[in-house]
Amino acid sequence: MTSSISVADTRMAHGPAPRAVLLDLDGTLVDTEGIWWAAEAAVFADLGHVLDDEHRSVVVGGPMSRSVGHLMSVTGTTATLGELTVSINERFEQLIERGAPLMPGARRLLTELAAYGIPTALVSASHRRTIDAMLRTLGPEHFAFTLAGDEVTRTKPHPEPYLTAAARLGADPAACVVVEDTPTGVASAEAAGCQVIAVPSLVPIESGPGRTVVGSLEELSVPFLRSLNTRIH
């Protein structure tokens, strides 16, 4: 289910802008979910295991420890979590050396948020080294800061990442809008008390209280966010 309110319908919206916009990275701003799966599949293939596509929906959007732990369980590999994590991250970085494709509307949205002076932060479950590799394509100048999964004690779906990001910006989580693409990320943002815009990638997400579901970042704009604030408050 997606929002029935289009960008065109919100151009005259006069609600307050969000205090901050907090954005997920993989599958939200950068089209990397397929690349992560390719990296995981390649590493496990090197160990003699073929990953069935049915496991993609289980590992998408989650922390590396959960995703790799699940794949270890279904394959019975003797490799350790630490070894696999290093290998998958290295393979992923090799695959995005020439750049990672942005999701439709991502660059335009970031440019518009900057033009309106709305503080923006990147909140990802990926590790710092991996985020920095993708920022070469995305552009670090678009964000007040970026927060990696290995820089918090508990990553998504725990609320700590979004609570930490809001605190660093001096913002009430309830005044922040989070943009996410997976149920894991949505759960983290909602547990932190943030408003959520979901742009589902591989796994469907239903709309709900305090949550708006759209089909693409191309539907988002600052007027849209203002109208969202008006409808929620």
N, C-alpha and C positions, 0 to 999 in steps of 0.2 A: 504494500500500500504506500503510495507516495502522496505528498502534499498536493492539494488542488489549487494552491495559491501560486501563481506564476510571478516571476520577477517583474513583469510589466504591471501586474496588479498592485505592486508595493511601491511604485516609484514616488507616490505622494504620501507615503507613510511618514508620520511625524513622531513616532515613539522614540524612547531613548535608545541610543546605541549601546551595545553591550560594553561592560567595563573592560573586557578583554576577550579575545578569540583564541582558543587553544586547539591546535590542530594535530591530529595523528599524521603519521608519515606514510607507512607502507599501505598501499591500497586506497589511501585517501588523497594524498597529494601526488604520490609517485606510483606508477603502475608496476609494482614490484612483486605482488603476490605470486604471479606465475614464475618470476625469476627465482624467488626463494624456493619454490617447489622444485624447480629445475636443479638448483644447487643441492637440495636435500636428496633428490632422486639420484643425482650423479655420485654423491658421496656414498650413498648406500649401495649403488650399483658397483662401485669400486670394491665393496666388501662382499659382493655376491648376492645382494638382495634387490629384488624388484618391488618398488612401491606401487601399490594399487591406488588409482585416483580417488577411491572412496575415502582415503585418509586425508585428502586435501582440506575438506571442510572441518576436520578435527584440529588440524595444526594451524589453520589460518588465523592471523591476528593475535596469537598467544605469545607468551614469553618463550624464548628459545628452550629453556629447561623443560617446559611442559610439552612443546612440540616434539623435541628430540626424544624426550622420555617416552612419549606415545609410540614413536617410530621404533625405538629400541624394543619396546614391549611386543609390538606386532611382528617384528623381524627376528627377534631373539639374538641379535648381534652381540658379540662379546666385546665390542669397542666400548669405551667409557663415555660418559656424558661429556666430560671435558675434551676428550679427543675429537668427538663428533662435532661439538660446538665450534672448536677451532677450525676444523676442516670445512664445515658448512659456511662459516663466515668468510674464510679465504676464497672458497669457490664462488660465493656470491659477489665478493669484491672483484674477482676476475671477470665475472659476467657483466658487471656494470662499469667496467673501466672506460668504455667509450660513452658513458652517460646512461641515465635511467629515464625512460619516458615519463613525462608528466601526465597526470590525469586531465581530461578535458576541463578547461575553466580554472585550473589551479593557478597559473601565473597571473591571469587577469584578476582573480579574487585577491591574491596577495598584494598586487599592485593597488587595488582599490582600498583595501584595509589600511595600507600605508598612507594613501592619499587623504583618508579621513582621520588619520592619526589614532587609529584604534590599536592598542598594544596587542601584539600577536606572538605566541610562543609555540614551539614545536614540542610535542610530548609523545615520545615513542617508546615501544618496548624493545626496539633494536639497541644494540650496544653502541657506545660512543664511536668506535672506529668505523662502524658501518654507517652511522648517521653522517659522519664527516665526509665519507666517500660520496654519499648521495647529495650532500649539500653543494658539492662542486657543480652539480646540474641545477639544483633548486635555487641556490643563492642564499648564503647565510644572512645577507643584509635585510632579508624580509622579516627576520625574527628578533625580538628583544633578547631571547635566549633559546637554547634548545636543551631538552632534558632527555637523557638516554635511560634505557631500562637497567643498565648496570650502574646507574648513579642514584638509585633509590633502593631502600631496603626490601620493599615489596612492590612488584610491578603489576601491571594490569592482569586480572580484573580488580585488584585491590584499589581503593581510592587514592592511595598515597601519591601516585604521579600527578594527578590533577589537583589535589590539595596542595602539593609542593609548588606546582606551577602558579596557582592562584596566589599563594602566600608570597612568592618571589615578586609578583607584580603588585602586591599590596591590595589585592582585590577579593571581595566576597565571592566565594565559589558560585553562589546563586546569581550573581551578576555577570558570570562568564558563560560564553557559549562554546561548547566543544563540538568539533566536527570529527566524526568517526565513521569507519566502514564495517566494523565487525561487532558481533554481540559482546565479545570480551571487552573491547574498548568502550562500548556503550555502557556496560555494567560498571566499569571503573568510573566513568564520568558521572553517572547517575548516583553512584554511591558517595561521590564527593559533593553532591548537591548542585551540580551544574546543569544548565539547560543543554540539550543535546540535539544536534542535527545529524541524522544518520544518512550516509550515502552508501548503501549496501554494495559490497563487491561480490564475493562468492556465496555468502550465506544470507538469506532473507532476514530482514528486520522489520518488525511491525511498529506502527506508530503507537504512541501512548502518552500519558500525562507528562508534560515537560519535555516531550520528544517529538521532533518533526522528521519525517522521512522524505527524502527527495531522491530523484533519479540520477542527478549529476551535480557536480560543483557549478556547472553552468547556470543552474537555477538560483545560485546564491549571489547576493549583493548586499551592500550596507543597508539600502532601503528595506530589503527582505528581512535583515536581522532586526531592524527597528520595528517592523510590523510584527515580528515574532515576539519581541519583548512586550509589545502592546497587548498581544493576544494572551500571553502567559500571565502578566502581572495585573 
